[in-house]
Amino acid sequence: MNYYKRHIGDYMRDTSHLSLLEHGAYTKLLDLYYVREEPLPDDEVERLIGARTPAEKKATRAVLKEFFRLEESGWRHARCDREIELYRAKAERNRLAGAKGGRPRKSGNPLGSESKPTENPNGFQTQTHEEPFGNPTETLATSHKYKYSVRANPADSPSLDAVLFAEARKVFGTSIGGQINRAIKAKGKGWVMDMIETCRGKDPEAARAYLAAALKEPERKVVV
């Protein structure tokens, strides 16, 4: 990856206690993680980000212990992993669309649709909402990153819950309802939408396993 979103408000809120040296170490670690698209090797991480002095190495280790998790594969950052999955899924969709001669017109896909109809059916209006990943809200009016066709009369409109569960069943299988309910209570609807898009196109069994593992992942500080 050569680009990633950096939500400055979230970053400043969660890293206000860091020294300037620790800020520099954290930024270098994030840049390296996104460029490599994989966990950072424990025995090389200081050299890879240019930490040379004892103070620089100490700052690097402090940031790693607070914001990353050490596994057999190296230092892993849960938020970075989710962003990389989304990036790869989007790249694959673009590749397939290109192989077919361009981006196909989409219909009937209320989550993640990127096409714009030339006109809307009577009684419909298109609404687009975008917010940083770090603070998903619980209402349709402020749901992020997705485009919805919503009836002008809310009484005639399918609820966000109905849309969300319908998409979840397409991705994870028809028996996923209970797990989605638990995910909404634990993480919020915005998080569940992210998981749906991340797992779209995967085998349903593998998608369910990914969702279960993500639900067990503790919330990490800093969303960038």
C-alpha positions as CSV (number, residue, x, y, z in Angstrom):
1,M,0.0,0.0,0.0
2,N,1.2,3.5,-0.9
3,Y,-1.6,5.4,0.8
4,Y,-3.7,5.0,4.0
5,K,-6.1,7.3,5.9
6,R,-4.8,9.1,8.9
7,H,-7.6,10.4,11.1
8,I,-5.8,13.2,13.0
9,G,-8.4,13.7,15.7
10,D,-8.4,10.1,16.7
11,Y,-4.6,9.9,16.6
12,M,-4.1,13.0,18.8
13,R,-6.7,11.8,21.3
14,D,-5.1,8.4,21.8
15,T,-1.4,9.4,21.6
16,S,-1.3,12.7,23.5
17,H,0.9,11.0,26.2
18,L,3.6,10.1,23.7
19,S,6.9,12.0,23.5
20,L,8.0,13.5,20.2
21,L,10.4,10.6,19.8
22,E,7.6,8.1,20.4
23,H,5.4,9.9,17.8
24,G,8.1,9.6,15.3
25,A,8.6,5.9,16.0
26,Y,4.9,5.2,15.8
27,T,4.6,6.9,12.5
28,K,7.5,5.1,11.0
29,L,6.1,1.7,12.3
30,L,2.7,2.4,10.7
31,D,4.3,3.5,7.4
32,L,6.4,0.3,7.3
33,Y,3.5,-1.9,8.2
34,Y,1.3,-0.6,5.4
35,V,4.2,-0.7,2.8
36,R,5.0,-4.3,3.7
37,E,1.4,-5.3,4.3
38,E,2.5,-7.8,6.9
39,P,3.5,-8.0,10.6
40,L,6.9,-6.5,11.5
41,P,9.7,-8.9,12.4
42,D,10.7,-8.5,16.0
43,D,14.4,-9.0,15.5
44,E,14.7,-6.4,12.8
45,V,12.1,-3.8,13.6
46,E,14.5,-1.2,15.0
47,R,16.8,-1.4,12.0
48,L,13.9,-1.3,9.5
49,I,12.6,2.1,10.9
50,G,16.1,3.5,11.5
51,A,16.1,3.4,15.3
52,R,19.8,3.6,16.1
53,T,20.3,5.3,19.5
54,P,19.3,3.7,22.8
55,A,16.6,6.4,23.2
56,E,15.2,5.7,19.8
57,K,15.2,1.9,20.4
58,K,13.5,2.4,23.8
59,A,10.8,4.6,22.2
60,T,10.2,2.0,19.5
61,R,9.7,-0.8,22.0
62,A,7.4,1.3,24.1
63,V,5.1,2.0,21.1
64,L,5.2,-1.6,20.0
65,K,4.1,-2.9,23.4
66,E,1.3,-0.3,23.6
67,F,-0.2,-0.4,20.1
68,F,0.9,-3.7,18.6
69,R,0.6,-7.4,19.5
70,L,3.6,-9.8,19.3
71,E,2.8,-13.1,17.5
72,E,4.9,-15.8,16.0
73,S,4.8,-13.9,12.7
74,G,5.9,-10.7,14.2
75,W,4.4,-7.5,15.6
76,R,0.8,-7.3,14.4
77,H,-1.6,-4.2,14.4
78,A,-5.3,-5.2,14.2
79,R,-6.4,-1.9,12.6
80,C,-3.7,-2.0,10.0
81,D,-4.7,-5.6,9.1
82,R,-8.3,-4.6,8.6
83,E,-7.4,-1.7,6.4
84,I,-5.1,-3.9,4.3
85,E,-7.9,-6.5,3.9
86,L,-10.2,-3.8,2.6
87,Y,-7.6,-2.5,0.3
88,R,-6.9,-5.9,-1.2
89,A,-10.6,-6.6,-1.6
90,K,-11.1,-3.3,-3.4
91,A,-8.1,-4.0,-5.6
92,E,-9.4,-7.4,-6.6
93,R,-12.8,-6.0,-7.4
94,N,-11.2,-3.4,-9.6
95,R,-9.0,-6.0,-11.3
96,L,-12.0,-8.2,-12.1
97,A,-14.0,-5.2,-13.4
98,G,-11.1,-4.2,-15.6
99,A,-10.8,-7.7,-17.0
100,K,-14.5,-7.4,-18.0
101,G,-13.9,-4.1,-19.8
102,G,-14.7,-1.7,-17.1
103,R,-16.7,-1.3,-13.9
104,P,-20.1,-3.0,-14.3
105,R,-23.4,-1.2,-13.5
106,K,-24.6,-2.5,-10.1
107,S,-28.1,-2.8,-8.8
108,G,-29.7,-4.3,-5.7
109,N,-26.5,-4.0,-3.6
110,P,-27.3,-1.5,-0.9
111,L,-23.8,-1.9,0.7
112,G,-20.8,-0.8,-1.1
113,S,-22.4,0.1,-4.4
114,E,-20.2,2.5,-6.4
115,S,-22.5,3.1,-9.4
116,K,-24.8,6.0,-9.7
117,P,-28.2,5.5,-11.4
118,T,-29.1,8.0,-14.1
119,E,-32.4,8.6,-12.2
120,N,-34.0,7.3,-9.0
121,P,-37.4,5.6,-8.8
122,N,-40.2,7.7,-7.7
123,G,-40.1,8.4,-4.0
124,F,-36.3,7.6,-3.6
125,Q,-33.4,9.8,-3.0
126,T,-29.7,8.9,-2.9
127,Q,-27.8,9.6,0.3
128,T,-24.1,9.2,0.8
129,H,-22.5,9.3,4.2
130,E,-18.8,9.1,5.2
131,E,-17.2,9.0,8.6
132,P,-13.8,7.8,9.9
133,F,-13.7,4.1,10.8
134,G,-12.8,4.9,14.3
135,N,-16.3,6.1,15.5
136,P,-19.1,4.3,13.8
137,T,-22.6,5.4,14.8
138,E,-25.7,3.4,15.2
139,T,-28.1,5.2,12.8
140,L,-28.8,5.2,9.1
141,A,-28.5,8.9,8.9
142,T,-24.8,8.8,9.8
143,S,-23.6,5.4,8.7
144,H,-20.3,5.7,6.9
145,K,-18.6,4.7,3.7
146,Y,-21.7,3.2,2.0
147,K,-24.3,4.5,-0.4
148,Y,-28.0,3.8,0.3
149,S,-31.1,4.4,-1.7
150,V,-33.6,5.5,1.0
151,R,-37.3,6.2,0.4
152,A,-38.2,9.8,1.0
153,N,-40.9,8.4,3.3
154,P,-39.1,6.5,6.1
155,A,-42.2,4.4,6.8
156,D,-41.8,2.8,3.4
157,S,-38.0,2.3,3.7
158,P,-36.4,-1.0,4.8
159,S,-34.5,-0.4,8.0
160,L,-30.7,-0.4,8.2
161,D,-31.0,-3.6,10.3
162,A,-32.8,-5.4,7.5
163,V,-30.3,-4.3,4.9
164,L,-27.4,-5.2,7.1
165,F,-28.7,-8.7,8.0
166,A,-29.6,-9.4,4.4
167,E,-26.0,-8.6,3.3
168,A,-24.5,-10.5,6.2
169,R,-26.4,-13.7,5.1
170,K,-25.1,-13.3,1.6
171,V,-21.5,-13.2,2.9
172,F,-21.6,-15.5,6.0
173,G,-24.5,-17.8,5.3
174,T,-28.1,-18.0,6.5
175,S,-27.4,-19.1,10.1
176,I,-25.3,-16.0,10.9
177,G,-28.0,-13.9,12.6
178,G,-27.1,-14.6,16.2
179,Q,-23.4,-13.9,15.6
180,I,-24.3,-10.6,13.8
181,N,-26.5,-9.6,16.7
182,R,-23.6,-10.1,19.1
183,A,-21.2,-8.3,16.8
184,I,-23.6,-5.3,16.7
185,K,-23.8,-5.1,20.5
186,A,-20.1,-5.5,21.0
187,K,-18.7,-3.5,18.1
188,G,-21.4,-1.4,16.5
189,K,-23.1,-1.5,13.1
190,G,-20.4,0.4,11.3
191,W,-17.9,-2.3,12.4
192,V,-20.2,-5.1,11.1
193,M,-20.4,-3.3,7.7
194,D,-16.6,-3.2,7.5
195,M,-16.5,-7.0,8.2
196,I,-19.1,-7.7,5.5
197,E,-17.1,-5.8,2.9
198,T,-13.8,-7.3,4.1
199,C,-15.2,-10.9,3.8
200,R,-17.3,-10.4,0.6
201,G,-16.2,-12.9,-2.0
202,K,-14.7,-15.3,0.6
203,D,-15.9,-18.8,1.2
204,P,-18.8,-18.5,3.8
205,E,-17.0,-20.9,6.2
206,A,-13.8,-18.9,6.0
207,A,-15.8,-15.6,6.3
208,R,-17.5,-16.9,9.5
209,A,-14.1,-17.9,11.0
210,Y,-12.7,-14.4,10.1
211,L,-15.6,-12.7,11.8
212,A,-15.3,-14.9,14.9
213,A,-11.6,-14.1,15.2
214,A,-12.2,-10.3,14.7
215,L,-14.9,-10.3,17.4
216,K,-12.4,-11.7,19.9
217,E,-9.9,-9.0,19.0
218,P,-9.7,-6.4,21.8
219,E,-10.2,-2.8,20.9
220,R,-6.9,-1.1,20.1
221,K,-6.0,2.5,20.6
222,V,-5.4,4.8,17.7
223,V,-7.2,4.6,14.4
224,V,-5.1,6.0,11.5
